[in-house]
Amino acid sequence: MTIEISPLDTLFFKNPKPFNAGDESWSDGIFPPTPSTIYGALRSIYFKNNPHELEKANTKDDPTKDLLIHKIYLKQNRNIYFPLPLDIVYKKGFKTHSYILQQDEKNIITNYKTDFILNLKGDEAIEIFENSFLTTSNFKKYQNSSDEKFRNFTEIKSIDKFIINEPKIGNKIDKKNKTVQDGYLYRVDFKRLIKNVKIVVEFSGLDIKNNQIMRLGGEGKIATINEIERVDIDNPNIDKKFKLYFLTPAIFDKGWLPKWIDKDSLEGEYNGLNLKLLTASIGKYKLIGGFDMKENRPKPMYRAVPEGSVYYFELLSGDKEKVIELLHNQAISDKLANEGYGITFIGEVK
């Protein structure tokens, strides 16, 4: 099932940093929301519609235990947007390019040595985009960016084209006396989605009704959900080398490395595929946490590879068709993959 979520008010998705009015005066918000937030909201809808099954939550008989998130996008009007791949940069004059995979013949100094580097033609200064997005048509070009004519991209949008910051100022209330407490002024980072901006989620394993109200994020703000057609991304034509793009953050046991990759040889076996990691373009880690309502305590905190990160691989042995089957539009996060972490798409490399 694929749905679009349309908020009717501002939204607040808190970052994992602890916040207590009085200790801190500012609570940072994030956008887009983490997959965990979406996952929890979908489960909440189900139990709202089926309150008699709430006692089964988080047990072996939990009716939501088969819920799997397959994709999470932003949508504005008819356009779907992907987090910008982190191997796309712009040169002076705002010419946008993707890196080219090259053998490391210059012995570049790095804190993690690989046999290949990501490089650009020419010596112009470059800068990176932060928190930006590509349209579907440009993402499909990116998947085939080994073709020279596809190395320039247009319609890159920054996050401020999707949201407006609307901070809210408040004061902590004494629950016993119902009075304002001195010294507890705080500010919360609410976001308002710009007109026609929606969150699109594709999932399976959960039966929920179409055209209904849901609560989303901090303070349980109201949004509507409506079923739409699924968004498909074509299978690229790959050779022995390919790139793996992360649509959502990924949580790996070895930090930036999946658990099945050896940190010294950078080789590993994944479900019958023998792969070698050639190089990667990775952003600053994201903290992924949450709060366990049943246990009334914070959930474990993880460092995640951010969305948009790109890993370049070489297939040492195995079927190329299996690469598409096992790694294209799949969640490969070592943890919380069912919640939509580590969703990947394959791109061509030559």
FENFENUR-V535123 format. One record per helix or strand of 3 or more residues. SS is the DSSP state (H for helix, E for strand). FROM is the first residue (numbers start at 1). TO is the last residue. If there is no record, write none. Layout:
<<SS;FROM;TO> <SS;FROM;TO>>
This chain:
<<E;2;7> <H;35;49> <H;51;56> <E;68;76> <E;79;83> <E;88;91> <E;95;98> <E;100;103> <E;116;119> <E;126;128> <E;132;135> <H;136;143> <H;148;150> <H;159;161> <E;163;165> <E;168;174> <E;179;188> <E;191;193> <E;197;204> <E;212;216> <H;218;220> <E;221;227> <E;241;246> <E;267;270> <E;273;281> <E;286;288> <E;302;305> <E;310;317> <H;320;327> <H;337;339> <E;343;348>>
